[in-house]
Amino acid sequence: MKLKNILIVVKDIEKSKQFYHDLFGLEVVLDNGGNMILTEGLVLQDEKIWNEFLKKDIIPASNSCELYFEENDIDAFIQKLEKLYPSIQYVNRLITHSWGQKVVRFYDLDGNLIEVGTPM
């Protein structure tokens, strides 16, 4: 068995597509109108479709999982983040862990938690 994709729920799929392209360079692989597969295996699904399947409330910023990205030049990434999305909500601004890795955590436009760290 193989893990194929990670799906996150979004309110505005076009804005989310732009967000993930702007910050992480992800491109659309397949667009099924309400379900969009991006490079690296990230799937965006329209909240209305998810609600139809699940029939439960979606809880933004639930902090139950995160998307993790690695970036060699984390300072340049943070500059890009702050320039393109100045009102982004941080969980923690850039910190350095005791093992030397630098990380920043923030929410995407829909409250999905993202961590960007320097390679380990």
C-alpha positions as CSV (number, residue, x, y, z in Angstrom):
1,M,0.0,0.0,0.0
2,K,1.1,3.5,-0.7
3,L,0.0,6.9,0.6
4,K,-1.1,8.8,-2.5
5,N,-2.4,12.2,-1.4
6,I,-3.1,14.5,1.5
7,L,-6.4,16.4,1.2
8,I,-7.2,19.6,2.9
9,V,-10.6,21.4,2.9
10,V,-10.8,25.0,1.6
11,K,-13.5,27.6,1.3
12,D,-12.2,29.2,-2.0
13,I,-10.3,26.7,-4.1
14,E,-9.0,29.3,-6.5
15,K,-7.5,31.5,-3.7
16,S,-6.0,28.4,-2.1
17,K,-4.5,27.3,-5.4
18,Q,-2.9,30.7,-5.7
19,F,-1.7,30.6,-2.1
20,Y,0.1,27.2,-2.5
21,H,1.5,28.3,-5.9
22,D,2.8,31.6,-4.6
23,L,4.5,30.3,-1.5
24,F,5.5,26.7,-2.4
25,G,5.5,26.6,-6.2
26,L,2.8,23.9,-6.4
27,E,1.1,23.5,-9.7
28,V,-2.2,22.0,-10.7
29,V,-2.0,18.3,-11.8
30,L,-5.8,17.7,-12.1
31,D,-8.8,20.0,-11.7
32,N,-12.1,18.2,-11.2
33,G,-14.1,21.3,-10.2
34,G,-14.1,21.2,-6.4
35,N,-11.3,18.7,-6.2
36,M,-7.9,19.9,-7.3
37,I,-4.7,17.8,-7.1
38,L,-1.5,19.8,-6.9
39,T,2.1,18.7,-7.3
40,E,3.7,17.0,-4.3
41,G,0.3,15.2,-3.7
42,L,-1.6,18.0,-2.0
43,V,-5.3,17.9,-2.8
44,L,-7.6,20.9,-2.3
45,Q,-11.3,20.1,-1.8
46,D,-14.1,22.6,-1.7
47,E,-15.7,22.8,1.7
48,K,-19.2,22.3,0.2
49,I,-18.2,19.0,-1.2
50,W,-16.5,17.9,2.0
51,N,-19.6,18.8,4.0
52,E,-21.8,16.7,1.7
53,F,-19.6,13.6,2.3
54,L,-18.9,14.1,5.9
55,K,-22.1,15.8,7.2
56,K,-20.0,17.3,10.0
57,D,-18.7,20.7,10.9
58,I,-15.3,21.7,9.7
59,I,-13.2,23.2,12.5
60,P,-10.5,25.6,11.1
61,A,-7.3,26.0,13.1
62,S,-8.0,22.7,15.0
63,N,-4.3,22.1,15.3
64,S,-4.8,18.3,14.8
65,C,-2.3,18.0,11.8
66,E,0.0,20.1,9.8
67,L,1.6,20.3,6.3
68,Y,5.4,20.3,6.6
69,F,7.7,21.9,4.0
70,E,11.5,22.2,4.1
71,E,13.2,25.3,2.8
72,N,17.0,26.0,2.7
73,D,16.6,29.8,2.6
74,I,14.0,30.2,5.3
75,D,14.7,34.0,5.7
76,A,13.9,34.6,2.1
77,F,10.7,32.4,2.4
78,I,9.5,34.5,5.4
79,Q,10.1,37.7,3.4
80,K,8.1,36.3,0.6
81,L,5.3,35.2,3.0
82,E,5.1,38.6,4.6
83,K,5.2,40.4,1.3
84,L,2.5,38.3,-0.4
85,Y,0.3,37.5,2.7
86,P,1.0,40.3,5.2
87,S,-2.1,39.4,7.3
88,I,-1.1,35.7,7.7
89,Q,-1.9,34.3,11.1
90,Y,1.3,32.9,12.8
91,V,1.3,30.1,15.4
92,N,5.0,30.9,16.0
93,R,7.3,33.2,14.1
94,L,10.8,31.9,13.2
95,I,12.3,30.0,16.1
96,T,15.4,27.8,16.4
97,H,14.9,24.4,18.1
98,S,17.5,23.1,20.5
99,W,18.7,20.7,17.7
100,G,19.4,23.7,15.4
101,Q,16.5,23.5,13.0
102,K,14.8,26.8,12.2
103,V,11.0,26.7,11.8
104,V,8.0,28.9,11.4
105,R,4.3,27.9,11.7
106,F,1.3,29.6,10.4
107,Y,-2.2,28.9,9.1
108,D,-3.2,29.0,5.5
109,L,-6.2,30.9,4.3
110,D,-8.5,28.3,5.8
111,G,-6.9,27.5,9.1
112,N,-4.8,24.6,7.9
113,L,-1.6,24.5,9.9
114,I,1.7,24.8,8.0
115,E,5.2,24.4,9.2
116,V,8.2,25.4,7.2
117,G,11.6,24.4,8.5
118,T,15.2,24.2,7.4
119,P,16.3,20.7,6.3
120,M,17.4,18.4,9.1
